[in-house]
Amino acid sequence: MEQSWELKQGDRVIGVLTFESQDMFWSDCRFQAGPGWPHVRPLVDRSRDAWLGGDIHAARAADEALCTAGLVLQPSDGSAAITNFLLRVDGDKARFRQGR
């Protein structure tokens, strides 16, 4: 059975992350956008663009905005939701790391 997580904001499904591989502390996943994706995408894009551009201050601020957006990762196996994580999404690829 594939390991997956629903990325949620309250009751709104932002997307689904399906595990593909582990890279040190990061879980690399396939990303399928959900109906709530347009509401969160600008925050995710801001973080990605700042990290790619080497603007550490803007990247950390964008990551903090994501952390305070009320996002959770709900595992498909019914275990406890992950509430403290870093998230990266680029097209149909995503990765997350527990803790900040």
Backbone torsions as a table, in degrees:
resi	resn	phi	psi	omega
1	MET	NA	132.5	179.8
2	GLU	-70.4	139.5	175.5
3	GLN	-85.5	129.7	179.8
4	SER	-147.1	164.5	-179.8
5	TRP	-137.8	138.1	168.6
6	GLU	-87.6	126.8	172.6
7	LEU	-86.6	118.2	-174.3
8	LYS	-127.7	154.7	172.0
9	GLN	-131.6	100.1	-170.0
10	GLY	64.9	-129.3	178.1
11	ASP	-88.2	-7.2	-176.1
12	ARG	-80.6	126.8	176.0
13	VAL	-85.4	119.1	179.6
14	ILE	-85.7	-37.8	-179.9
15	GLY	176.4	179.5	178.4
16	VAL	-125.0	131.3	175.9
17	LEU	-107.6	126.2	179.2
18	THR	-115.4	121.6	-174.5
19	PHE	-59.1	135.0	175.0
20	GLU	-121.1	-43.0	-178.8
21	SER	-163.2	167.8	178.7
22	GLN	-112.8	133.9	177.5
23	ASP	-127.9	93.4	-174.2
24	MET	56.3	-112.1	-176.1
25	PHE	-90.9	-8.8	-175.1
26	TRP	-97.4	137.6	171.4
27	SER	-97.0	117.8	178.8
28	ASP	-90.2	132.7	-171.1
29	CYS	-137.7	161.6	165.9
30	ARG	-85.5	141.3	-178.4
31	PHE	-117.7	129.2	174.0
32	GLN	-119.1	115.2	-178.7
33	ALA	-64.7	143.0	175.7
34	GLY	-109.6	-175.5	-176.5
35	PRO	-63.3	-23.6	-179.4
36	GLY	-90.2	-2.0	-176.9
37	TRP	-55.0	-43.9	-179.0
38	PRO	-58.4	-24.7	-179.7
39	HIS	-76.8	-26.9	-175.0
40	VAL	-106.7	-22.5	-175.5
41	ARG	-52.5	-42.4	-180.0
42	PRO	-59.0	-36.4	177.6
43	LEU	-66.5	-43.5	-179.9
44	VAL	-65.4	-44.3	179.6
45	ASP	-62.9	-40.4	179.7
46	ARG	-60.9	-44.0	178.7
47	SER	-63.1	-50.5	-178.8
48	ARG	-58.2	-47.6	-177.2
49	ASP	-64.1	-38.8	179.7
50	ALA	-67.1	-43.2	178.1
51	TRP	-64.1	-44.3	179.8
52	LEU	-64.2	-33.9	179.9
53	GLY	-82.1	-4.0	178.3
54	GLY	76.9	14.5	179.4
55	ASP	-90.5	87.3	-174.1
56	ILE	-59.7	-41.9	-179.2
57	HIS	-61.8	-48.2	179.8
58	ALA	-66.5	-37.0	-179.9
59	ALA	-64.4	-45.3	179.1
60	ARG	-65.4	-38.3	177.4
61	ALA	-64.8	-40.6	179.0
62	ALA	-66.7	-41.1	177.2
63	ASP	-63.2	-39.1	178.3
64	GLU	-65.2	-38.6	177.0
65	ALA	-62.2	-39.3	176.4
66	LEU	-64.6	-41.3	-178.5
67	CYS	-66.0	-29.4	-179.1
68	THR	-94.0	4.0	-177.9
69	ALA	-81.9	0.1	178.1
70	GLY	76.9	27.3	179.9
71	LEU	-82.9	144.0	173.6
72	VAL	-136.1	153.8	172.4
73	LEU	-108.4	114.0	-178.8
74	GLN	-98.9	110.5	-179.5
75	PRO	-63.3	143.5	-179.5
76	SER	-69.4	-17.8	-179.5
77	ASP	-83.6	3.0	176.9
78	GLY	84.6	1.2	178.4
79	SER	-71.8	175.2	-174.4
80	ALA	-59.4	142.5	178.6
81	ALA	-65.5	147.7	175.4
82	ILE	-94.5	120.3	-176.5
83	THR	-112.1	-14.1	-177.3
84	ASN	-118.6	99.2	-175.2
85	PHE	-157.0	158.4	169.8
86	LEU	-101.7	145.0	-175.2
87	LEU	-132.6	138.2	171.7
88	ARG	-131.2	134.4	175.6
89	VAL	-135.4	132.4	177.0
90	ASP	-141.7	101.1	-177.7
91	GLY	66.3	-122.4	-179.2
92	ASP	-98.5	15.7	177.5
93	LYS	-114.5	140.7	177.1
94	ALA	-141.6	158.5	171.7
95	ARG	-147.8	149.8	176.2
96	PHE	-141.3	157.4	179.6
97	ARG	-136.6	125.6	179.2
98	GLN	-70.4	144.6	-177.8
99	GLY	83.0	166.5	178.3
100	ARG	-120.9	NA	NA
